[in-house]
Amino acid sequence: MEPWSLQQFIESTRSDDSRAQDDAERLLMEQKLSSRTRSGRLGKRLAAWSPPVEPPVEIVALKSSLTHQAVIVLIGLVIFFTNLGSAALFDMDEALYATCAREMVERGDLVVPWFNGQMFPDKPPLMFWLMMLGTELFGATELAVRFHSAVFGIGTALATYHLGRLLFRAEVGFWAGVIVSTSIIFTISARAATVDSALTFAITAAVLTFVATAPAWQTKRRQDKRLEEWSQFLPRRWPAFVLMYALIAMAVLAKGPVGLIMPIGALGLFLLMVDRLDMKTQADGPIMRGISRSGRWLADQVSALRMIVPWWLLRSVIGLHPVLAWWRRFTPPRMFRAGWRLRPLTALLAVGVIALPWYVLVGLRTEGRWLEGFMAMNMGPAVKPIQGHSGPWFYHLLTVFVGFFPWSVFIGPMLVEAVRRVRGGHPW
């Protein structure tokens, strides 16, 4: 056994408290030395050589999102608000709607729209109420009747950004917001005293609420969204549906039934498309057995044709194989299921509380005449053109190309790339 040194003997006789005190003093000295080293030249060199500390991904994403939104808002302020009230009311609709709002103010009637002393059943009251509010803020000027359109234009651009961010990624949302803000047709709507800007905002915000509250679009689930059950694409909580239908009720107050039919139809079709369905089944067995009763007649006709025409020729010429498969998506039971998943009772409750009271009140005040004229105005365009709104069969294609200029020049390459991605099973 080796003899102890004097230092070892002293250490063995010290108490634990004194050792802890010495350790604390030693740690304090090391910290002082380290701070001096970092403040000196050597510390600066070491800091320059050491790799930078990366900020958390969430902070980077937040800064990027705020930057994107700030740019979109700035673009909207420049395009929508510059000289907004300098030009006179140049369109017939602008003059018509502004006069209607002024006459409602003069009559002190916030319920029944009037024009030249007669009922005006063309549009519900939301646009006129907003024009009245603008008149209170800015006086009886062109700016007053156009101000709400510009505000809703910026809101729609921001909602479009968040839709692109949630469905794809932030860069897609940014360019979608920029494209919306700088397209001709949207710029005209955002600078006009019409109802289109308010309607577009309400529907876009409703769809954004649907997407933002669905589990499938959360960050951790995006990679697997093609394999999710369709229930994963629905908002999980009742308040989300209430908010969505409240925005749809706003659209109903803006332009009537189209504010309800358009978003509900689009969301219902979306649910039918994302529902898992094996599209690779063969027509000789599973497809025929899987077609619902509503498709039996079509199946019988195909079976009859197969007795006359070879199946390979029938399928290759008229493409009945994919038609039969897609037919299964639109059977009445599946359509009813998709509609029920959208909580129609909640829709009736929200729209009934927000929009229905005005329709009931205006009907009572006018003994139903306003409602009759309004329904005629809404159903008439489905039968024949009204108010000079007519054109050839390619009218809407031409409208899309001209209205979305300058970005419409990319329609051709976009379609080619979309077809390539769909055929290749690209996850987008």
Secondary structure, 3 states (H helix, E strand, C coil): CCCCCHHHHHHHHCCHHHHHHHHHHHHHHHHHHHHHHHHCHHHHHHHHHCCCCCCCHHHHHHHHHHHHHHHHHHHHHHHHHCCCCCCCCCCHHHHHHHHHHHHHHHHCCCCCCEECCEECCCCCCHHHHHHHHHHHHHCCCHHHHHHHHHHHHHHHHHHHHHHHHHHCCHHHHHHHHHHHHHCHHHHHHHCCCCCHHHHHHHHHHHHHHHHHCCHHHCHHHHHHHHHCCHHHHCCCCHHHHHHHHHHHHHHHHHHCCHHHHHHHHHHHHHHHHHCCCCCCCCCCCHHHHHCCHHHHHHHHHHHHHHCCCCHHHHHHHHCHHHHHHHHHHHCHHHHHHHHHHCCHHHHHHHHHHHCHHHHHHHHHHCCCHHHHHHHHHHHHHHCCCCCCCCCCCCHHHHHHHHHCCCHHHHHHHHHHHHHHHHHCCCCC
